[in-house]
Amino acid sequence: SSDDNEEAAFKKKKMDLLNSLEAKLLGNDGTEVAVHSLQGKLVAFYFSAHWCPPCREFTPVLKDFYEEVNSDGSKLEIVFISSDDNEEGQLEYFKTAHGKWLALPFSSPMRNQLKVKYGVCAAKEKDAVGVEPRRQGIPTLLVVRPDGSEISVNGVDDIHNSGLGALKRWIAAA
């Protein structure tokens, strides 16, 4: 089918983005996960924080979406980019509310580098992180191609408006 062909073509693309991410991500169970586990998958960065009410509202929606799209094989990987105030806050939120996706460690400089690169962060951290211009607040689900270029900065709205249809459009655009 054309869906299979699109998925095969996507998997062949070089994961340039992986070369820029750190070697280790955190699994939801606390284990370290190698970045190369993202190879061949559509990747979305989830910018969120526990103290943010709209984030706490969207996270269960995203968890259901993630489980449904990956129910017959891993098609989408999410990497949580925290705007929590500290590591304990990030880990508590990640382990209790999030799906079985990945997170950048709180101590990782990549957290802020990705916020700057994509112009996405919480309003209260904009100046400290140096995000200029700030295009989006949190929650933001930013879907990217293997080279790190954007497919959609509006993943939250895409899921609310299209449900599972969002994934097909993201894969087609990858």
C-alpha positions in Angstrom: 0.0 0.0 0.0 1.0 3.6 -0.3 1.2 3.9 3.5 3.8 1.1 3.6 5.8 2.8 0.8 5.7 6.2 2.6 6.8 4.5 5.8 9.7 2.7 4.1 10.9 5.9 2.4 10.7 7.7 5.7 12.8 5.0 7.5 15.5 5.3 4.8 16.1 9.0 5.5 19.2 9.8 7.4 18.5 10.8 11.0 20.6 14.0 11.0 18.7 15.2 14.0 20.0 12.2 16.0 23.6 13.4 15.4 22.8 16.6 17.2 21.0 15.0 20.2 22.9 13.7 23.2 23.7 10.0 23.3 21.3 9.1 26.1 17.6 9.9 26.7 15.5 8.8 29.6 12.8 6.1 29.3 9.6 6.5 31.3 10.7 3.7 33.6 13.9 5.6 34.5 16.2 3.6 32.2 18.7 5.3 29.8 17.8 4.8 26.2 20.2 5.3 23.3 19.3 8.1 20.8 19.7 5.6 17.9 16.5 4.0 19.1 14.8 6.9 17.3 16.1 5.7 14.0 13.4 5.3 11.4 10.7 6.8 13.5 8.7 10.0 13.3 9.9 12.2 16.1 7.9 14.8 18.1 9.3 17.1 20.8 6.8 17.6 23.6 7.4 20.9 25.3 5.5 20.8 28.6 5.7 21.3 32.4 3.7 20.0 35.4 3.0 23.4 36.8 1.2 24.3 33.5 -2.6 23.6 33.7 -3.1 23.3 29.8 -0.1 20.9 29.7 -1.6 18.7 32.4 -4.9 18.8 30.4 -3.3 17.8 27.1 -0.8 15.1 28.4 -3.4 12.4 28.9 -4.8 13.1 25.4 -1.3 12.8 24.0 -0.7 9.6 26.0 -3.9 8.0 24.4 -2.9 9.2 20.9 0.7 7.8 21.4 -0.6 4.4 22.5 -3.1 4.2 19.7 -0.7 5.1 16.9 1.9 2.7 18.2 -0.5 -0.2 18.9 0.6 -2.1 15.8 4.3 -1.2 15.8 6.3 1.9 16.7 5.6 4.7 14.3 5.9 7.8 16.5 8.4 8.6 19.2 7.9 11.5 21.5 10.8 13.2 23.4 9.6 15.3 26.4 11.4 18.7 26.7 10.7 19.9 30.2 10.0 23.4 31.4 9.6 22.2 35.0 11.4 24.2 37.7 13.7 21.4 38.7 14.7 17.8 38.0 12.4 16.3 40.7 9.4 18.1 39.1 10.3 16.9 35.7 10.8 13.2 36.8 7.6 13.2 38.9 5.5 14.6 36.0 7.2 12.3 33.5 6.8 9.1 35.5 3.2 9.7 36.7 1.4 11.5 33.9 3.3 10.8 30.6 3.1 7.9 28.1 5.9 5.4 27.7 7.9 7.9 25.5 11.3 9.5 26.1 12.7 12.6 27.8 15.8 14.7 27.6 17.5 14.6 31.0 16.8 17.8 33.0 20.5 18.5 33.2 20.9 18.3 29.4 22.0 21.5 27.7 20.0 20.3 24.7 16.7 21.1 26.6 17.4 24.9 26.2 19.1 24.5 22.9 16.0 23.0 21.4 13.8 25.7 22.9 16.0 28.3 21.3 16.2 26.5 17.9 12.4 26.1 17.6 11.3 29.2 19.5 9.2 27.3 22.0 9.2 27.7 25.7 7.1 28.7 28.7 6.7 32.5 29.0 8.4 32.6 32.4 11.6 31.1 31.1 11.8 33.1 27.8 14.4 35.6 29.0 16.5 33.1 31.1 16.7 30.6 28.2 17.2 33.3 25.6 14.3 32.3 23.3 13.9 35.1 20.8 11.6 35.2 19.0 9.2 33.1 21.1 6.8 31.5 18.6 4.9 29.1 20.9 4.3 28.6 24.5 3.6 25.3 26.3 2.2 22.8 25.7 3.6 22.4 22.2 4.0 19.2 20.3 6.6 19.9 17.5 6.8 17.2 14.8 10.1 17.1 12.9 11.7 15.4 9.9 14.8 13.3 10.4 17.0 16.4 9.6 15.3 18.4 12.4 13.2 20.6 10.0 9.6 21.2 11.1 6.6 19.2 9.9 4.2 20.9 12.3 4.6 23.2 15.3 0.9 22.7 15.9 0.8 19.1 16.9 -1.5 19.8 19.9 -4.1 21.3 17.6 -3.4 18.6 14.9 -4.4 15.9 17.4 -7.4 17.8 18.8 -8.7 18.5 15.2 -7.8 15.3 13.3 -7.0 12.6 15.9 -5.2 9.7 14.2 -5.4 11.5 10.8 -2.7 13.8 12.2 -0.1 11.0 12.1 -0.9 10.2 8.4 -0.4 13.8 7.4 2.9 14.0 9.4 4.3 10.9 7.8 3.3 12.1 4.3 5.0 15.4 5.0 8.2 13.8 6.3 
